[in-house]
Amino acid sequence: MMPLRRMVKARDSRVAYFRNVPVLVYHKVQPGIELGVTTVHPRVFRKHLQWIRQQQFTPITFQTLITSPESRLPAKPIIISFDDGFASVAEYAFPVMQEAQIPGVVFAISGFLGKRGVWDVNLGSRAPLHLSGEQLRSLVQRGWEIGSHTVTHRALPFLNTAELKEELDASRRHLEDTIGGPVQTIAYPFGLTNSRVLRASQRAGYIFATGSPFLSHWKGQPIVFPRIPVFPWDTPGTLKKKIAAPHALTYQIITRIIRWPAVFSPIYQLLFRRFLWK
């Protein structure tokens, strides 16, 4: 049996490896122009993937970090994730990634599978469609991972204890029943979390959690991953800078300015999406 000190050292080494894995987050990948900064054109997306391959990154999923021995983890890992589980992922992102043999991670809102995203503001456009359960199963069969993005996409720090437990537990159960496999990673809606939410996530059985680019490391489970948001105008050059220095002051200031309208989304939900609380 491995001595306790060696076990602790090995665990700490693995966690340190995890926390250095860059995680990109996209939302919609589709042609056309929308209000907001979350829609990336398929042509731009393809260039991003080509650059990732050229830089010899190895795209993996969070499941890879759970199931692979440390000796088999790649030297330059990267995770490509998609928040909200919009149907455009299957239509536009998946074919490009399948062609390049790149797996992805979809964080799905369990209460809106196959439905339109009426939980969001959707200024100037029709609410987008979400992936169906059948589409999620198809992605899993092709090596993708499905994570939880809660049941209704409400800001978790603002919920009471019962609501928080329901969002964490019910979403995981529903998604596991849907895909026939484990759901062990959660992405926090709007990137918002706190120590109370993290402790509840641990009790709900999540191993990994992701949030805003400014998410602080949490000492314990779930192991938290700050993510790098990808915007419509990002080029391979800007991706390189973001991945190389995700905590650079200039990058953080720019990202905060771009993201500030999202602060009002939870308030909008409270005022105009009360059905989410039923």
Buried (B, 14 or more C-beta within 10 A) or exposed (E): EEEEEEEEEEEEEBBEEBEEBBBBBBBBBBEEEBEBBBBBBBEBBBBBBEBBBEEEBBBBBBBBBBEEEEEEBBEEBBBBBBBBBBBBBBBBBBEBBBEEEBBBBBBBBBBBBEEBBEBBBBEEEEBBBBBBBEBBBBBBEEBBBBBBBBBBBBBBBBBEEEBBBBBBBBBBBBBBEBBEBBBBBBBBBBBBBEEEBBBBBBEBBBBBBBBBBEBEEBEEBBBBBBBBBBBBEBEBEBBEBBBEEBEEEEBBEBBEEEBEEBEEBBEEBBEEBEEBEE
